[in-house]
């Protein structure tokens, strides 16, 4: 899947997100609540919860915050009930966009997402209009350091069931089938690896390139969607010019 690396296109976004860690924790907290609500509060028997806990750990989310979110989801503490809704559309330049929300008010979320598409040059479409361009995959990102043995890491990942192994300038990206994600992640954890990211994501089959004139407009829409309190993730197939810094 070389050339389809999500990581290549989110390095700028990651830098921005580092400054908004509190909002990231809120979003992961909702995923923890949903996983605990649907499968129980024990990660030993709830594979989805184990995966979200790993995502929380990769984001350096405090342990007590994780535990509190799990208890809320399991009904041990008072909490809000969320539902997942996915919106699809296009950003400037014909870039495909999928927006995953977790919300307690679907009317508010729909109005907010539609407003942002309209205001920032996008076009919100019907369900299914762009999802066929993406594949649901597990993605594990590990920082590339002098201490990391590339061949050893690749062997561990592939032996555990990974589908693909990509070498980027700053990171290693491991792609899995969603069903194999948990087992691959757990084998890598056992081998002592720490993650920059570990999540089920949507990876595009083909990228859509934008020029330097369109890039800021596309990035603005993505940023505004990600800033929405109801939005969990924004998936796109955008390929920005190498010289674009966001």
N, C-alpha and C positions, 0 to 999 in steps of 0.2 A: 504493500500500500504506500510505497514511497511517493512523495509528492502530495499525499492526502493528509499529511500530519496536521491534526488540529493544533498541536503545540506550536507549530510554526506561526500560526496566525493569532495566538493568544498571549504572546510574550508581553506585548504592550499592555494588554488587558490585565495580565497578572500583576504588573507593576501598579496599575491603578487599584486593583482589588486589595493589594497589600495595605493600602491606605484606608480601606473600608472594611477592615477585618470584622468589626462589630456586625455589619450587615450580613457578611458571609456566615457568621455564626448563627444569626437569626434564620437564614435560609436552611442551613444544615439542621438546625433544631427542628424545623418543620418536617424535614425528611425523617428525622429520628422519631418524631411523634407519630407520623404516618406508619412507619415500619413497625413500631411497637403496638400501635392500635390494631394493625392487620395481622400481626404474627406473634404478638406477645412480647414481654419485656426481657426474656432470656436470650442473649445472643447465642447460647449453646444450641438452641433449637430453632432459632430464627435467622436464617442465612441472610435475608435482606437487611436485618438489623446489624449483623456483623459487618456487612459491606458499608453501611452508612457510618458505623463507628470508625471503620478504617478511613473513610473520607474525612471524618471529623479529626482524626488523629493527624492526617496529612496536612490539614489546615491549622494544626496546633490549637484546636479548640479545647478549653479547659475541661478536665474530667468531671468536675461537679456540674458544669453546664450540660454536658452530655447526659449525665445521670438524671438531671432534673427534666430534660426533654423526654427521655424514655419513660419516666414515671408519669408525666402528663399524658403521653400517648396511651399508656396502659391503663389510665384512669385512676392511678394512685394519687395524683395531684390534679387539681382543677386545670383544665386547658381548653383550647379552642379546637374544634373539629375542622379539618381541611380536606378539600378534594382537589384532585389533579385535573387540569384542563390544558390542552395543547392547542395553540393557535399557529396558523401557517400563513405565509405571505412572501412578499418580495421587498428587498431594500433597493435603494438607488443602484443602477447598473445591472438590474436583473438578478441580483444576488438572492438565492433562496434562504429563507429564514424560518426556523421553527422556535416557538416560544413556549416553554413549559412553565405553567403556573401552579402554585399550591395556594388555594384561596378559601376563605370562609364566606365569600360573597362573589358569586360568579358574574353578576351583573356589573359590579364595580370593576372587576378584572377585565371583562370584555370591553367595557367603555374606555378604560385606561389604555389597553393595548391598541385598540382601534385608533384612539386619538393620537398616539405616538406614531403609528404608521402613517397616518394622514399628515401630521405636522412636519415630519422629518423626511418626506419624499418617498415613502414606501407605499405598499399596496397590500392590505390585508385580504387574504383569499379564503376560499372554502377549505374545509377539512380535506386533506389528501392532495392538495394542489402542489405541495413540494415534498411531502414526506417520502414519496417513492424515490427521491434522489439521494436518500440517506440510508445507511445501514446501522442498526442498533448493535453496538459493540462495547465490550469492556475495554477500558483504557487505563494503563498504569504508567505513570511517568516517574522516572528515577533520575536524580541529578547526576550529571557526568562529572566525575572527579578523577584525579590522578590515581586514587586508591581503587577505583572501580575497574575490575577486570572485565572487559567487554565480552570476551569469549565465554568466560564463566557465567556471567549474567545471562547471556543469550542461551546457553545450554540449560541453565536452571529453568528459565522461562519456557523454552520450547518443550523440555521434558515434562513440565507441569501441565502442558496442553495449550500454550499460547499459539495463536495463528500467525503472528507477524512480529518482527522485531526491527524497529527503526532507530537509526543513529542520527541524532541531531547535534547541532553545534554545542549545546549546553546540557542536553538531556538524552536519556534513552527512553523510547516510547514502546510499550508492549501492548499489543492488540490481542484481544481474546473474543471468543464467542461469549455472549452474555451468560450462557449456562455454565461455562467453564471459568468465569471471572473469579468467583469466590475461591475456588480451589487453586488457581494460579496465584492469586494475591496471597493466600495463606502460605503457599510453598515459598514464595519470595520473602514473606515475613519471617518464616522459620529459618531461612538462609541468612537473615540479618539485614535485609535491605529495607531502607526507609523510602517513603514515597513523597513526591511533590504533589501528585494527584493520583487518586484511585477511585474510579467511578464508571458507571455505565453511561455511555454517551451516544451521540448520533454522529456518525462519520460520513461525509459526503462521498458519493461515487466519483464525482467530477467537480473540480473547482471552477469558480467563475472569477476571472480576472477583472479588476477595475483599474482605471487610470488615475493619475494624481489629482485630476479635477474631481472625480467621483468619490475617491477614497474617503475624504473627510466627511462627506454627506452620509456615506454608508456607515462609517464608524460612529457618527453622531447618533444615528437611529439605534445601533446596537447598544451604545452606552446608555441611552435614555431608557431602553427596554430593560437593561440589566439593573438600572437604578430603581425600577418599579418594585415596591415592597412585595407585591404578589408574585413577581417573576422569580423562578428558581434558576432556570438555565435558558440561554439563547444559543441555538445551534445555527451555523451558517456555512455556506460553501464559498465564502469570499476568499480571494487570494489578492492581498494588497501588494502594491509595488514594493520592491526591496527598500527603496529610499523613503517610503512612507513611515513616519514615526508616530502617527496618531495625534 
